[in-house]
Amino acid sequence: MQTGNRRSLKELRDTATTIRKDVIRMVARHGQGYVQQGLGAADLFTYLYFQELRFDTANLNWADRDRFILSTAHNTAVYYATLARAGLLDPATLTEYCLDGSPLEINASERLGPLVECTCGSLGQGLSVAAGLAMGSQRQQRDANIYLMLGDGELEEGQVWEAAMFAATHKLSNLTMIIDLNYMQVEGDAREVAAIDPVDAKLENFGWQTIMIDGHDFDAMFASFAAARADTDRPSCIIANTIPGKGVSFLEGQKSHNMVLPENTADDALQWLEADHG
């Protein structure tokens, strides 16, 4: 069972590097995919599954488990890799990523079983589901927290703001939303598509606690998630600034939503990760 014992920074960084390698290998088999988002969010996923979330690997249906909702449901290479490294999925199945008939679909779905709390193929829906789960957990007086990963492009969906208002109105303090703020979406830079900034001030006006952090700083994650747990009057949002392609120097900052990843580039990326963190 996952515990609340604090992992060392080295343990977390080494795990994030392993997950990044998995992401490269998984996407490289297809020559194109969501590699930049996966590399950028690897530290956040590592923290969530190796430090924050409470779950039981022997009983995935444990009623008091914490729930995690992946609203950006296409960012699955990093999600599946994290599940595998956390003991929730056989690492050997990662080779089945996006193959016909595999439950490891490009958009995470409930075909994978209780590991996926809900299917969020259409962007903008995750917060509504998370808020409902948080309210249900409160009414059942369960000691379970609900966590949600939201992409910044999803802030352009009206449903997100309706759910944000609902969560604040009902003081769903057991709900923590993590916004992966990389300003990257399929149409380009999110700020040029819609005026989403200032994200923190907007959510504060809706009644949320908001915390801005560097999404690659584990110390900042420790502090921000502790602050989220400590606030018992309102939901919390951790706004994590992340860098697409983080961890591989020649990929960092490249805002390619569905990036072509030739075999030689993937090999160079794996060598970089081995040399830099091996």
C-alpha positions in Angstrom: 0.0 0.0 0.0 1.2 3.5 -0.8 2.1 5.3 2.4 2.7 8.9 3.3 6.4 8.5 4.1 8.4 11.1 2.4 10.6 9.9 -0.4 14.0 11.3 -0.9 14.6 13.8 -3.7 17.0 11.4 -5.3 14.3 8.6 -5.3 11.8 10.9 -6.9 14.2 12.2 -9.5 15.4 8.7 -10.4 11.8 7.5 -10.7 10.9 10.5 -12.9 13.9 9.7 -15.2 12.8 6.1 -15.5 9.3 7.2 -16.4 10.7 9.7 -19.0 12.6 6.8 -20.6 9.4 4.8 -20.8 7.6 7.7 -22.5 10.3 7.9 -25.1 10.2 4.2 -25.9 6.4 4.0 -26.0 6.0 7.0 -28.4 9.0 6.0 -30.5 7.4 2.6 -31.4 4.8 4.7 -33.3 7.1 7.4 -34.6 4.8 10.2 -33.3 2.8 11.0 -30.3 2.4 13.0 -27.0 6.0 12.8 -26.0 6.5 16.5 -25.1 3.5 16.6 -22.6 4.7 13.3 -21.1 8.2 14.5 -20.5 6.9 17.7 -19.1 4.5 16.2 -16.7 6.7 13.3 -15.5 7.7 15.0 -12.3 4.1 15.7 -11.3 3.0 12.1 -12.0 6.0 10.8 -10.1 5.1 13.0 -7.1 1.4 12.0 -7.2 1.9 8.2 -7.4 5.1 7.8 -5.4 4.3 10.4 -2.6 0.8 11.7 -2.5 -1.9 9.2 -3.5 -3.1 6.5 -1.1 -3.9 3.2 -2.8 -3.5 -0.5 -2.3 -1.8 -2.5 -5.0 -3.4 -5.6 -3.7 -6.9 -4.2 -3.7 -7.4 -1.6 -6.5 -11.1 -1.3 -5.5 -10.3 -0.2 -1.9 -13.2 2.0 -1.0 -11.1 4.6 0.9 -8.4 5.0 -1.8 -7.6 8.4 -3.2 -9.0 9.0 -6.7 -7.0 10.4 -9.6 -8.7 11.8 -12.7 -6.7 12.4 -15.8 -8.8 15.1 -17.6 -6.1 15.4 -20.3 -6.8 11.9 -21.2 -4.5 11.8 -24.3 -1.4 12.3 -22.1 -1.3 8.6 -21.5 2.3 7.6 -22.2 3.4 9.2 -18.9 0.3 8.0 -17.1 0.7 4.3 -18.1 4.5 4.4 -17.4 3.8 5.8 -13.9 1.2 3.2 -13.2 3.7 0.5 -14.2 6.5 1.8 -12.1 4.1 2.2 -9.1 3.2 -1.5 -9.2 -0.3 -0.9 -10.6 0.4 -2.2 -14.1 2.8 -4.9 -15.5 5.7 -2.9 -17.1 5.7 -5.5 -19.9 2.3 -4.3 -21.1 3.8 -0.9 -21.9 4.9 -2.4 -25.3 1.2 -2.7 -26.1 0.7 1.1 -25.9 -1.7 2.2 -28.7 -1.8 -1.2 -30.4 -5.1 -2.3 -31.9 -7.2 -4.1 -29.2 -4.9 -3.1 -26.3 -6.5 -1.5 -23.2 -3.6 0.9 -23.2 -5.4 3.2 -25.6 -4.3 6.7 -26.6 -7.0 8.1 -24.4 -7.2 6.4 -21.0 -10.4 4.6 -20.7 -12.1 2.4 -18.2 -11.3 -0.6 -20.3 -8.1 -0.7 -18.3 -10.2 -1.4 -15.2 -10.3 0.3 -11.8 -7.0 2.1 -12.4 -9.0 4.5 -14.5 -11.7 6.2 -12.5 -13.5 7.6 -15.5 -13.0 8.1 -19.3 -12.3 11.7 -20.2 -11.9 11.6 -23.9 -13.5 15.0 -24.4 -11.4 17.7 -22.8 -12.9 19.9 -20.1 -15.0 17.1 -18.4 -12.6 16.0 -15.7 -13.3 18.6 -13.1 -17.0 17.9 -13.1 -16.4 14.2 -12.4 -13.8 15.0 -9.7 -16.2 17.4 -8.0 -18.9 14.8 -8.0 -16.5 12.2 -6.5 -15.3 14.7 -3.9 -18.9 15.5 -2.8 -19.7 11.8 -2.7 -16.7 11.1 -0.6 -17.6 13.8 1.9 -21.2 12.7 2.2 -20.1 9.1 2.8 -17.6 10.5 5.4 -14.7 8.7 3.7 -11.1 9.6 4.3 -10.4 9.8 0.6 -9.1 12.7 -1.4 -9.7 13.4 -5.1 -7.0 14.6 -7.4 -7.4 15.9 -10.9 -4.8 16.7 -13.7 -6.1 19.4 -16.0 -4.4 20.8 -19.1 -4.2 24.6 -19.5 -6.0 24.4 -22.8 -9.0 22.9 -21.1 -9.5 26.2 -19.3 -11.1 27.4 -22.5 -14.0 25.1 -21.8 -17.0 26.6 -20.0 -17.7 23.4 -18.2 -14.5 23.8 -16.3 -15.6 27.1 -14.8 -19.1 25.8 -14.0 -17.5 22.9 -12.1 -15.0 25.2 -10.4 -17.9 27.3 -9.1 -19.8 24.2 -7.9 -16.7 22.9 -6.0 -16.1 26.2 -4.2 -19.8 26.6 -3.4 -19.9 23.2 -1.7 -16.5 23.7 0.0 -15.0 20.5 -1.5 -11.7 20.7 0.5 -10.9 17.1 -0.4 -10.5 18.1 -4.0 -7.1 19.1 -5.4 -6.8 20.1 -9.0 -3.3 20.2 -10.7 -3.1 22.4 -13.8 -0.3 21.4 -16.1 0.6 24.9 -17.2 2.8 24.5 -20.3 0.9 26.9 -22.6 0.8 24.2 -25.3 -2.2 23.0 -27.2 -2.9 21.8 -30.7 -3.7 25.3 -32.0 -0.4 26.7 -30.7 0.5 28.7 -27.6 -2.5 28.7 -25.3 -2.1 32.4 -24.5 -2.6 33.2 -28.2 -5.7 31.1 -28.4 -7.5 32.5 -25.4 -6.6 34.8 -22.5 -6.3 32.2 -19.8 -4.0 34.2 -17.6 -3.9 35.0 -14.7 -5.1 31.5 -13.9 -4.5 31.8 -10.2 -6.5 35.1 -9.7 -9.4 33.7 -11.7 -9.7 30.6 -9.6 -9.2 32.6 -6.4 -12.2 34.7 -7.4 -14.2 31.5 -7.8 -13.3 30.6 -4.2 -10.3 28.3 -4.6 -7.0 28.2 -2.8 -4.4 28.5 -5.5 -0.7 27.8 -5.3 1.7 28.5 -8.2 4.8 26.3 -8.4 7.6 25.1 -10.6 6.2 21.8 -11.8 9.7 20.2 -11.7 10.6 21.2 -8.1 9.8 18.4 -5.7 10.3 20.5 -2.7 7.7 22.9 -4.0 5.3 20.0 -4.5 5.8 18.8 -0.9 4.8 22.2 0.3 1.9 22.8 -2.0 0.2 19.5 -1.5 0.6 19.9 2.3 -1.1 23.3 2.0 -3.9 21.7 0.0 -4.5 19.1 2.6 -4.4 21.7 5.4 -7.1 23.9 3.9 -10.4 22.5 5.2 -12.7 25.2 3.8 -12.2 25.2 0.1 -10.9 23.2 -2.9 -7.3 23.7 -3.9 -5.5 24.2 -7.2 -1.8 23.7 -7.7 -0.8 25.5 -10.9 2.4 23.8 -12.0 4.5 25.6 -14.6 6.1 22.8 -16.7 8.4 22.7 -19.7 7.5 20.5 -22.7 10.2 18.0 -23.3 11.7 18.5 -19.8 14.7 16.2 -19.1 16.0 16.0 -22.6 18.0 19.2 -23.4 17.4 19.3 -27.2 13.6 18.7 -26.7 13.0 21.1 -23.9 10.7 24.0 -24.8 9.6 22.6 -28.2 5.8 23.1 -28.2 4.8 20.3 -30.5 1.4 18.9 -29.5 1.8 15.6 -31.4 5.5 15.4 -32.1 7.2 13.3 -34.8 9.8 11.2 -33.0 12.1 9.4 -35.4 14.1 6.4 -34.1 17.4 8.3 -34.1 15.9 11.2 -32.1 14.5 8.7 -29.6 17.9 6.9 -29.3 19.6 10.3 -28.7 17.0 11.2 -26.0 17.5 7.9 -24.2 21.3 8.3 -24.3 20.9 11.8 -22.9 18.7 10.6 -20.0 21.2 7.8 -19.3 24.2 10.1 -19.3 22.5 12.9 -17.4 20.8 10.8 -14.7 22.0 7.2 -15.1 
